[in-house]
Amino acid sequence: MDSPLPRVHSVHVKKPPPKSELDFLRLVQWSGAGCLGLTAAFVESIKSVNPTVQFQFSFTTLLAFGIVTGGAWYVAERIFFRALLAGRKPPVKLALGFTALLSLGTLAGFALALRGVNAERQRDMAVGTLWAVMALSVVGLAFWKVVQFLERDAAKSDAPPPAGPRDEPPSS
């Protein structure tokens, strides 16, 4: 006989991530922010590339490090932690905006470092930089594909088993 109550399906409630995962994300957050800050400080410290590469450590080097490290930490906080703990997707506009800002800052740093370089050397450096950007784009695409694969795999393993008739051995 059918029950008057509707059948309730199990609801998959997303649990907060384990502490080890949060610790790993904190490590990624701090190391990533620090690496971006060091890169910004390095690019800012380049004062001359012709005839020799010259670096100069200054207040603006520290300022570039502090601003980029703080910005990267904030973006990672917004993208990884707030979205992860709330169980929602990360804010894509924020990530894209920060990426564009970092790209513009890097290009501006290299452009300022190329002041006083003759046109032929500038062309050679532009070609080399273009090759480097293309190589890094391929690496970034590969990382993106790996992350997509891992997310799909995690979604499959987190999904509840399908509800349906079970294969039972025939009774004797």
C-alpha positions as CSV (number, residue, x, y, z in Angstrom):
1,M,0.0,0.0,0.0
2,D,1.3,3.5,-0.9
3,S,2.2,5.8,1.9
4,P,0.4,9.2,1.9
5,L,3.6,11.0,2.7
6,P,5.8,11.9,-0.3
7,R,9.1,10.1,-0.7
8,V,12.0,12.3,0.5
9,H,15.3,12.1,-1.3
10,S,18.5,12.5,0.5
11,V,19.9,16.0,0.2
12,H,23.6,16.3,-0.2
13,V,24.7,19.0,2.3
14,K,28.1,20.4,1.6
15,K,30.2,20.2,4.8
16,P,32.9,22.7,5.6
17,P,36.3,21.7,4.3
18,P,38.6,19.8,6.7
19,K,41.2,21.7,8.7
20,S,44.0,20.2,6.6
21,E,42.5,21.6,3.4
22,L,42.1,25.0,5.0
23,D,45.6,25.0,6.2
24,F,46.9,24.1,2.7
25,L,44.8,26.9,1.2
26,R,46.3,29.3,3.8
27,L,49.8,28.2,2.8
28,V,48.9,28.7,-0.9
29,Q,47.4,32.1,-0.1
30,W,50.5,33.4,1.8
31,S,53.1,31.9,-0.5
32,G,51.2,33.0,-3.6
33,A,50.8,36.5,-2.3
34,G,54.5,36.6,-1.3
35,C,55.7,35.4,-4.7
36,L,53.6,38.0,-6.5
37,G,54.9,40.7,-4.1
38,L,58.5,39.6,-4.8
39,T,57.9,39.6,-8.5
40,A,56.5,43.1,-8.3
41,A,59.5,44.3,-6.2
42,F,61.9,42.6,-8.7
43,V,60.3,44.3,-11.7
44,E,60.2,47.7,-9.9
45,S,63.9,47.4,-8.9
46,I,65.1,47.0,-12.5
47,K,66.6,50.4,-13.4
48,S,68.5,49.7,-16.5
49,V,68.9,46.8,-18.9
50,N,71.4,48.3,-21.4
51,P,74.3,47.8,-21.6
52,T,74.1,45.9,-18.3
53,V,71.2,45.0,-16.0
54,Q,71.1,47.3,-13.0
55,F,68.9,46.9,-9.9
56,Q,68.2,49.5,-7.3
57,F,66.6,48.7,-4.0
58,S,64.5,51.7,-2.8
59,F,61.4,52.7,-1.0
60,T,59.3,52.1,-4.1
61,T,60.6,48.5,-4.2
62,L,59.2,48.0,-0.7
63,L,56.0,49.8,-1.6
64,A,55.5,47.6,-4.7
65,F,56.1,44.5,-2.6
66,G,53.6,45.6,0.1
67,I,50.9,46.7,-2.2
68,V,51.0,43.6,-4.4
69,T,51.4,41.2,-1.5
70,G,48.4,42.8,0.3
71,G,46.3,42.9,-2.8
72,A,47.1,39.3,-3.7
73,W,46.3,38.2,-0.1
74,Y,43.0,40.0,-0.1
75,V,42.0,38.5,-3.5
76,A,42.9,35.0,-2.3
77,E,40.9,35.6,0.8
78,R,37.9,36.6,-1.2
79,I,38.3,33.9,-3.8
80,F,39.3,30.9,-1.8
81,F,38.0,31.4,1.7
82,R,34.9,33.4,1.7
83,A,33.5,31.5,-1.3
84,L,34.7,28.1,-0.1
85,L,33.3,28.5,3.4
86,A,30.0,29.8,2.0
87,G,29.8,27.0,-0.5
88,R,29.4,29.2,-3.5
89,K,31.5,29.9,-6.6
90,P,34.3,32.4,-6.3
91,P,33.8,36.0,-7.7
92,V,35.2,35.7,-11.2
93,K,35.1,39.5,-11.8
94,L,37.4,40.1,-8.9
95,A,39.9,37.4,-10.1
96,L,39.9,38.7,-13.6
97,G,40.2,42.3,-12.5
98,F,43.2,41.5,-10.3
99,T,44.8,39.5,-13.1
100,A,44.4,42.4,-15.4
101,L,45.8,44.8,-12.9
102,L,48.8,42.6,-12.3
103,S,49.4,42.2,-16.0
104,L,49.3,46.0,-16.5
105,G,51.6,46.6,-13.6
106,T,54.1,44.1,-15.0
107,L,54.0,45.6,-18.5
108,A,54.4,49.1,-17.1
109,G,57.4,47.9,-15.0
110,F,59.1,46.4,-18.1
111,A,58.3,49.4,-20.2
112,L,59.9,51.7,-17.6
113,A,62.9,49.5,-17.5
114,L,63.4,49.8,-21.3
115,R,63.9,53.5,-21.2
116,G,67.2,54.5,-22.8
117,V,67.4,51.2,-24.8
118,N,68.0,51.6,-28.5
119,A,65.2,50.5,-30.9
120,E,66.9,47.3,-32.2
121,R,67.4,46.1,-28.6
122,Q,63.8,47.0,-27.7
123,R,62.6,44.9,-30.6
124,D,64.7,41.9,-29.5
125,M,63.4,42.2,-26.0
126,A,59.8,42.6,-27.2
127,V,60.1,39.4,-29.2
128,G,61.7,37.5,-26.2
129,T,59.0,38.8,-23.9
130,L,56.3,37.7,-26.4
131,W,57.8,34.2,-26.5
132,A,57.9,34.1,-22.7
133,V,54.2,35.2,-22.5
134,M,53.2,32.5,-25.0
135,A,55.1,29.8,-23.1
136,L,53.6,30.9,-19.8
137,S,50.1,31.0,-21.4
138,V,50.5,27.3,-22.4
139,V,51.6,26.4,-18.9
140,G,48.6,28.4,-17.5
141,L,46.2,26.6,-19.8
142,A,47.6,23.3,-18.8
143,F,47.1,24.2,-15.1
144,W,43.6,25.3,-15.8
145,K,42.8,22.0,-17.5
146,V,44.2,20.1,-14.6
147,V,42.2,22.1,-12.1
148,Q,39.0,21.5,-14.2
149,F,39.7,17.8,-14.3
150,L,40.3,17.6,-10.5
151,E,37.1,19.6,-9.9
152,R,35.1,17.2,-12.0
153,D,36.7,14.2,-10.3
154,A,36.0,15.7,-6.9
155,A,32.4,16.3,-7.9
156,K,32.0,12.7,-9.0
157,S,33.4,11.4,-5.8
158,D,31.3,13.7,-3.6
159,A,28.1,12.9,-5.5
160,P,25.7,10.6,-3.7
161,P,25.3,7.2,-5.2
162,P,22.4,7.0,-7.7
163,A,19.1,5.9,-6.3
164,G,17.8,2.9,-8.2
165,P,17.3,-0.8,-7.9
166,R,20.2,-2.6,-6.5
167,D,21.6,-5.7,-8.2
168,E,20.9,-8.5,-5.8
169,P,21.9,-12.0,-6.3
170,P,19.1,-14.3,-7.2
171,S,17.6,-16.2,-4.2
172,S,17.9,-19.9,-4.3
